[in-house]
Amino acid sequence: MQTRFTAEQLARPSIREADSILRKCVHCGFCTATCPTYQELGDERDSPRGRIYLIKDMLEGDGPPPAAVITHVDRCLTCLNCMTTCPSGVHYMHLVDVARAHIAEHGSRPVTERLLRWGLATVMPRPAVFRPLMKLARLFRPLAGLAPKIVGAMLRSVPDRIPPLSSGDRPQVHAATGERRTRVALLTGCVQPVLAPDINEATVRVLTKLGCEVVIAENAGCCGALTHHMGMEDKAVASAKANIDAWSRVLDEGGLDAVVVNASGCGTMVKDYGHLLHDDPDWAERAARISDLAKDLSEVLDDLALPDMRPPADVAVAYHAACSLQHGQKITRQPKALLRQAGFDVRDVPEGHLCCGSAGTYSLLQPELSERLRRRKVDNIARTGARVVAAGNIGCIEHIGQGTDLPVVHTVQLIDWALGGPKPEKLTAL
């Protein structure tokens, strides 16, 4: 693709990067065949190729983006399916990051949407704030049908029950069972400890049983993905630096073999810290070091090798491949192999490459399109005939779970059960 940036524009690192990415696009359109929003809407501007053209014109113009451009960029899920499909190696993820930062700085949104985005960025990364607000929101959930569209979507997303705090998420060291084989830091996250603390508990049980010393680092928190995907670069960078600082201290004090992430959306972000801060001379080296250590939980378990297990029950499991795992991190084999090794009957979901519609805050900011994608995903899951759904990302777990009567659990919870841990609470009816 030919670009027309000025020398002054190319002096800016973000534009220089965008120019390099844009020039790799050959307009082939392979990406349109696998883009969920294009599949649903049929609008070229809601395909990766269409958005690339819009982003190119917006960045070259170097001014306030037209409302239509904001609309079509906002509709992007950042599922990264296009990057799996692209034969030319167009790094769409980094390009849309530049576009969102430009829109956040130069664009204009309605006051209500600005307030909503500010609220999400302020509340969700802070469990101490998020938890009480979720409990309060439960009281107003019966009014969801009377509330404005986006507010109604937020109220409907509130779960029936907010679990109590888990002591395991506090800064501490979980000792390995028996001889220590490896030492890892675990990112506990921000939303997950509030909505599903049992995922981190299962993770710690499995890792320690396999000889891992698990460190919950002090001051490690939100990965920054939530604000990053809304173009709030300063907030995202602050979150990244806090985590890098926290894990660097652990690394320097006692060494680390990995930074384990059990939410794939967060894992994709942490693995990109090196790129996020590559232009900052004070942080680039440390950021790259942490990114190199970052691993999805399934990668770590696959490396450790699970012991022989007996299946705890004859359960058919539909494996939902989270976009951030299969497209963002290119991890497709390990989760299913681990579940099969644990004795489960693992079934692939038709159209498994397509997004469920969760995509971080997408389900709240684009509720109608998100709901369409969820219905499509749930219908495909039903076609498997499975009794349980497994996934590796908290956003997918919560979002799909609100659209089906089937229990939706994290992959590690099933592995923990197979290793002698407690039966996941959602599976009590099985």
Secondary structure, DSSP 8 states (H G I E B T S, - for coil): ------HHHHTSHHHHHHHHHHTT-----GGGGT-HHHHHH--GGGSHHHHHHHHHHHHHHTS---HHHHHHHHT-----HHHHH-SS---HHHHHHHHHHHHHHH----HHHHHHHHHHHHHTT-HHHHHHHHHHHHHHGGGGGGS-HHHHHHHHTS-S------GGGSSEEE--SSS--EEEEEE--SSHHHH-HHHHHHHHHHHHHTTEEEEE-TT----SHHHHTTT-HHHHHHHHHHHHHHHHHHHHHH--SEEEESSHHHHHHHTTHHHHTTT-TTTHHHHHHHHHHEEEHHHHHHHH-------SS--EEEE---HIIIIIS---HHHHHHHHHTT-EEEE-TTTTS--S-TTTHHHHSHHHHHHHHHHHHHHHHHTT-SEEEES-HHHHHHHHTT-SS-EEEHHHHHHHHTT----GGGTT-
